[in-house]
Amino acid sequence: MAVLNVNIDHVATVRQARLTDEPDPVWAAVQCELAGANGITVHLRQDRRHINDRDVALLKETVACKLNLEMSMAEPIVKIAEKNLPDQITLVPEKRAELTTEGGLDCAGQKNRLAQIVKRMHKKAILVSTFIAPDKAQIIASTQTGCDAVELHTGMYANAKSQRAVRAQLQKLRTARDLALENNLIVHAGHGLTYRNIGPVAQIKDLCEFNIGHSIVARALFVGIRQAAEQMIELINKFSVQN
């Protein structure tokens, strides 16, 4: 059955809006764990627009479940991962002007750098996942560089405007899943997933983890983050048992 990792970046976004000390993403992580989340995901961006170095260090000390650090391949960030030892890193592309991550990592075009980072993380017993488009070249590059997992970018599915387009994107995800499994990669998925659209993706067999953040934090404004996480877990469980 698929599990949920809650991305708590936007708890920190609210804090940074006033450059104060609340709400604290560490508090949010505790509530998500109590809700039954499999893991906590945070993205330490180079511009520190939400999660900061202090958050990563404290989350490492307090999170009892899986800690997944999303990050670019920039050397200062890689060194922070080596220092803090998350359970997993997920390598993502990063642009300063973007509102959120816009696309998948170009693993095929950065194989040498990717392989170096994988080797360094494995020395620290840190799992490595790449956030990629459901594309053959990116899956093969992730395999060739020694990655443990891939996270399939579900943004194109989430943004599909017609049922035909939705079906086409779901098929791309299934095809990518098959190729990843054939290459001994663990398969995760995430980006743009909400309470309204999680069902069809959760029904795809062998997508073992979903990383979801914005939709959960948005609902948390009205029901609290523990209940918001519980509701997403319920939906994932409901649909994943049907696959």
SEKOLMAR-923257 format. One line per 10 residues: number of its first residue (from 1); their letters; for each residue x, y, z of C-alpha. Coordinates in steps of 0.02 Angstrom, whole numbers, plus 32768, in hexadecimal, padded with zeros to 4 digits. Example, Ala and Ser with C-alpha at 12.3 -4.5 7.8 and 13.67 -1.06 7.14 Angstrom:
<sites>
1	as	8267:7F1F:8186 ~ 82AC:7FCB:8165 .
</sites>
This chain:
<sites>
1	mavlnvnidh	8000:8000:8000 ~ 803F:80AE:7FD6 ~ 806F:8125:8062 ~ 8072:81E1:807C ~ 8105:8254:809A ~ 80C7:8301:80CB ~ 8126:8395:8084 ~ 8122:841D:8109 ~ 817B:84A6:80A6 ~ 80E5:851A:80A7 .
11	vatvrqarlt	80D6:8518:8162 ~ 817E:856E:815C ~ 813F:85DF:80D1 ~ 80BE:8629:8149 ~ 8146:8642:81CB ~ 81B9:8699:8151 ~ 812E:8710:811A ~ 814D:876B:81BF ~ 8201:8730:81DE ~ 81CB:86F4:8289 .
21	depdpvwaav	81D3:864E:82E6 ~ 8125:8608:82C4 ~ 80DB:859D:8284 ~ 816C:8527:82A0 ~ 817B:849B:821E ~ 81C3:842B:82A5 ~ 811B:8433:8300 ~ 80C4:8408:825D ~ 8135:8370:8245 ~ 8101:832D:82EF .
31	qcelagangi	8048:833D:82C4 ~ 8061:82E7:821B ~ 80BA:8257:8271 ~ 802A:8247:82EC ~ 7FB5:8241:8257 ~ 8013:81A9:8216 ~ 807E:81F6:818E ~ 8109:8186:814D ~ 8180:8218:813D ~ 81A2:82D2:8142 .
41	tvhlrqdrrh	81E1:832A:80A6 ~ 8233:83D5:80A1 ~ 828A:8435:8015 ~ 8322:8497:804B ~ 832D:8515:7FBF ~ 83C8:857A:7F9C ~ 8369:861C:7FBD ~ 8322:85D7:8062 ~ 8277:861D:8036 ~ 8221:85A7:80B0 .
51	indrdvallk	8281:8517:8100 ~ 8328:854D:8148 ~ 83C3:84F9:818E ~ 8382:84FD:8240 ~ 82E4:84A2:820A ~ 8345:8416:81B7 ~ 83B4:83FE:824F ~ 8321:83FA:82C9 ~ 82B9:8388:825C ~ 8349:830E:8255 .
61	etvacklnle	834B:830C:8312 ~ 828E:82FE:832A ~ 8241:82A0:8298 ~ 822A:81E9:82C5 ~ 81E8:81B4:821B ~ 823E:81CD:8173 ~ 8290:8275:8152 ~ 829A:829D:8099 ~ 8300:8335:8069 ~ 82D8:837F:7FBF .
71	msmaepivki	836C:83DF:7F7B ~ 83CA:841D:7EE4 ~ 8474:83DB:7EB2 ~ 84CA:847D:7EE9 ~ 8566:8454:7F4E ~ 853A:84B8:7FEB ~ 8494:845C:7FF8 ~ 84E7:83B3:7FDA ~ 855C:83D7:806B ~ 84C7:83FF:80DB .
81	aeknlpdqit	847B:8356:80B1 ~ 851F:8300:80DA ~ 8521:835A:8182 ~ 846C:833D:81B5 ~ 8455:828B:8173 ~ 839F:8284:813D ~ 835C:81D6:8118 ~ 8348:8206:8062 ~ 836E:8295:7FED ~ 8304:82BB:7F54 .
91	lvpekraelt	8365:831C:7ED1 ~ 82FD:83A1:7E79 ~ 831E:842C:7DFC ~ 8317:84DB:7E44 ~ 82FE:8588:7DFB ~ 82FE:8624:7E66 ~ 8268:8676:7E12 ~ 81F4:85DE:7E15 ~ 8160:85D5:7E8B ~ 8179:851A:7E9E .
101	teggldcagq	81E0:8494:7E48 ~ 81AE:84A2:7D91 ~ 81EE:8401:7D45 ~ 8255:8366:7D5E ~ 8310:835B:7D76 ~ 8378:8343:7CD8 ~ 83D4:82A8:7D13 ~ 8408:8278:7C63 ~ 845E:831F:7C49 ~ 84B5:8321:7CF2 .
111	knrlaqivkr	84E8:826C:7D08 ~ 8598:828E:7D45 ~ 8561:8306:7DCE ~ 84D0:8296:7DFE ~ 8541:81FE:7E0C ~ 85B9:825F:7E7C ~ 852C:8292:7EF1 ~ 84E4:81E3:7EF8 ~ 858D:819D:7F29 ~ 85A2:8220:7FB2 .
121	mhkkailvst	84F5:8202:7FF8 ~ 8509:8146:7FF8 ~ 85A8:8159:805E ~ 8539:81AB:80E1 ~ 84B2:8123:80D1 ~ 8438:81A1:8085 ~ 83BE:8163:8000 ~ 83B7:81C7:7F5E ~ 831C:81EB:7EF8 ~ 830C:825A:7E5E .
131	fiapdkaqii	8273:82C2:7E38 ~ 8258:82A3:7D7E ~ 81DB:82AE:7CF2 ~ 8193:8203:7CC5 ~ 8214:81F5:7C3B ~ 827E:8161:7C04 ~ 8323:81BF:7BF6 ~ 8313:8205:7CA6 ~ 82E9:815D:7CF1 ~ 837C:8109:7C9B .
141	astqtgcdav	83F1:8194:7CD3 ~ 83B4:8181:7D86 ~ 83DA:80C8:7D7D ~ 8484:80DE:7D2E ~ 84BC:815A:7DB3 ~ 848D:80E6:7E42 ~ 83EF:8139:7E84 ~ 8380:80D5:7EF8 ~ 82DA:811F:7EC2 ~ 8281:8197:7E4E .
151	elhtgmyana	81F2:820C:7E76 ~ 8183:821D:7DDE ~ 814B:82D0:7DBE ~ 808C:82CE:7DC0 ~ 8077:8385:7D93 ~ 8043:8364:7CE0 ~ 7FBD:82EE:7D1F ~ 7F83:836C:7DA1 ~ 7F77:83F6:7D1D ~ 7F20:838E:7C97 .
161	ksqravraql	7E81:83E6:7C5C ~ 7E1E:8358:7C0F ~ 7DF9:82A3:7C39 ~ 7E57:826E:7B9E ~ 7EF0:82CF:7BD8 ~ 7EE0:8286:7C87 ~ 7EDC:81D5:7C41 ~ 7F74:81F9:7BD4 ~ 7FD7:823A:7C68 ~ 7FA6:81A7:7CD5 .
171	qklrtardla	7FE4:8132:7C4E ~ 808A:818E:7C47 ~ 809B:8176:7D02 ~ 8076:80BC:7CF2 ~ 80F3:80A8:7C66 ~ 8178:8104:7CC9 ~ 8151:809A:7D62 ~ 816A:7FFB:7CFE ~ 8212:8034:7CBB ~ 824D:806D:7D67 .
181	lennlivhag	821E:7FC8:7DB6 ~ 8276:7F69:7D2B ~ 8312:7FCA:7D5A ~ 8300:7FA3:7E14 ~ 82CD:8052:7E47 ~ 8251:8079:7ED1 ~ 81C6:80E5:7E8B ~ 817E:817E:7EE2 ~ 810B:8205:7E9E ~ 80DF:82B8:7EC3 .
191	hgltyrnigp	80BA:836C:7E8E ~ 8011:83BE:7E7C ~ 7FB5:8331:7ED4 ~ 7F19:8362:7F35 ~ 7E86:8314:7F8F ~ 7E26:8323:7EEC ~ 7EA1:82CD:7E77 ~ 7F01:8250:7EE2 ~ 7E8A:81BF:7EBD ~ 7EBE:818B:7E0D .
201	vaqikdlcef	7F78:819A:7E36 ~ 7F67:813A:7ED9 ~ 7F19:80AE:7E74 ~ 7FBA:8097:7E11 ~ 800B:7FFC:7E57 ~ 80BC:8006:7E9E ~ 80C1:80C2:7EB6 ~ 80F8:80A9:7F69 ~ 8106:815C:7FAB ~ 80AF:8200:7F89 .
211	nighsivara	80FD:82A7:7FB6 ~ 8071:8325:7FCF ~ 807C:83CF:8020 ~ 801D:8468:7FE4 ~ 7F70:8419:7FE3 ~ 7F87:83D2:8093 ~ 7FC8:8476:80DB ~ 7F3A:84D5:8086 ~ 7EB8:8464:80D5 ~ 7F13:846E:817B .
221	lfvgirqaae	7EE2:8527:8187 ~ 7E2F:84ED:81A3 ~ 7E3B:8442:81F8 ~ 7EEC:843B:8240 ~ 7F81:83E3:81F5 ~ 7F68:8340:8252 ~ 7EB8:832A:8210 ~ 7EEC:8365:8163 ~ 7F75:82E1:815C ~ 7EFF:825B:819E .
231	qmielinkfs	7E81:8283:8115 ~ 7F05:8273:808D ~ 7F43:81CF:80D6 ~ 7E90:818E:80D6 ~ 7E7C:81B8:801E ~ 7F21:8167:7FED ~ 7EF3:80CA:804F ~ 7E46:80C6:8002 ~ 7E82:80D0:7F4F ~ 7F24:806E:7F5C .
241	vqn	7ECC:7FD2:7F99 ~ 7E6C:7FD3:7EF4 ~ 7F07:7FC0:7E88 .
</sites>
